[in-house]
Amino acid sequence: MSSTYVTTPIYYVNAEPHLGHAYTTIIGDAITRWSRLTGAPTKFLTGTDEHGLKIQQAAEAAGVSPQAFTDDIAPKFAAAWDKLNIANDDFIRTTEPRHKVAVAELLQRCYDAGDIELDTFAGKYCVACEEYYSDDELVSAEGVAGEGELCPIHQRPVEYFEEENYFFRLSRFQDRLLDWYAKHPTAMTPEHRGNEALGLIRSGLRDFSISRTSLEWGIPLPWDPKHVTYVWFDALTNYLAAVGFGSDDQDYEDWWPAIHLIGKDIVRQHCVYWPAMLMSAGVELPKRWAIGGWLLVGGEKMSKTSGNVVNPLDLIDDIGLDGFRYYVLAETPYGSDGDFTYEGLVARYNSDLANNLGNLAARVATVVAKKCDGVGPAPDPDSPLSAAAETAYTESAAQWAELQPSRALDATWGLIRATNAHLEQNEPWKADPGPDVDRVMGDALEALRIVAILSSPAIPDTAQTVWERIGMPGQVADQHLPDAVTWGGYPGGADVVKGDPLFPRIKL
Ligand code: MSP
């Protein structure tokens, strides 16, 4: 079975982790948890982007060295991911030696290929984006492109830079990139986001600067160390560094190429610069780029600069860890923008978690206690619910493979809805104990067992609780698809425990 290596962007450490960072990280976590259920060797990487002018300036403002500054913030990301139950296998910091080795190796290969050359550069630069902009891209205070001096993303003034830089000859790669994408039409998803990247390539590619002499906080070019590499060449290489590029051939063989989860704001760097850099260096291109939209607050991208930052850890206090994870995964199709509101969070929680899953688990345990002496009956091999279970699995598997958690969860919730409907139709709570009640309850328990497995990538703690309450041994995360979801796996004869409500209803 081929391996699955999923990456998130590495986050800038000029700010503490916010909901926007949590968004992509939770999606990567759920996708990799699903992959592990299928038995594929799986690696999930996240980390922090620690070099560059933006960080250097943030450290200066804080009155500490850049190293001390990043040493303080990087662990806050790791700690936030711990609290969000993120099962990353590795956490890379671009200040680590393994990363520096990989960056030097990639730079040297591109230089040896003749695709990096010295030139003079003058241009307008947004420090927040770490990106040069041309006059027609800059905007006015009213947001009109071509009529101002403000960064189009941050609406703040750009800075004028002029210096001797090394350039990556991106302009040479237009045809090669278009050819490659033509041969790999599903490499970028969703399609509309991939088309934006193809549009960037077709509109013509400019060489881009990869080094500075004025910058101190970064990795020196191996052949000309008074130049320090520019932030994107450094940052992108993390994906290779974490699998031993330049240091551990076996590790690299085992995992590369990767599936990159990225936000729509970093498409140019990931879908244009990065594949060109890899082509130049003779490295295999990524398997896939899954391009996400933004989680907006009041219609705006969340960012420190906009002052609309929502701390994910505060939300967990209100809605619970799995309630929050579920909202992030279920609310918006991956690739589209979502608008975060507290009302939306509570509404989603109450309908899908409190009323559907929570209610199903509670009523099953109550009826089993009253009518089956608290012992779960075996399911009926010919249950009418078995078809719903099969559909839930095949549809959710297809959607996880498409990297569409919201649709995968909707398919899973289809089984919850079918099971609740089956119970309402049969009303076992009104019937006398006996084979009819046992059959209905055995079917409901089997459906819950399958739901626990299928929902475990999204709500791992709750899935394990359901698993234990219906009397299943071991860990739900250790089950293997597809066998584990074949109808009839619930053995019957196990003690069923009611416990506290999984998701108490929340009043606004
Ligand atoms: N350090 C670079 C990425 C380098 S990857 C080799 C960077 N960092 S970032 O911290 O600014 O943002 C990283 C990612 O987080 C981006 O893809 C961005 O889209 C995502 N998000 C940041 N805020 C977000 C939202 N409000 N909503 C969804 N994702 C957002 O760019």
Boltz pocket constraint, residues with backbone or C-beta under 6 A from the ligand:
constraints:
  - pocket:
      binder: B
      contacts: [[A, 8], [A, 9], [A, 10], [A, 11], [A, 12], [A, 19], [A, 20], [A, 21], [A, 23], [A, 24], [A, 49], [A, 232], [A, 235], [A, 236], [A, 237], [A, 238], [A, 262], [A, 263], [A, 264], [A, 265], [A, 266], [A, 292], [A, 293], [A, 294], [A, 295], [A, 296], [A, 300], [A, 301], [A, 302], [A, 303]]
      max_distance: 6.0
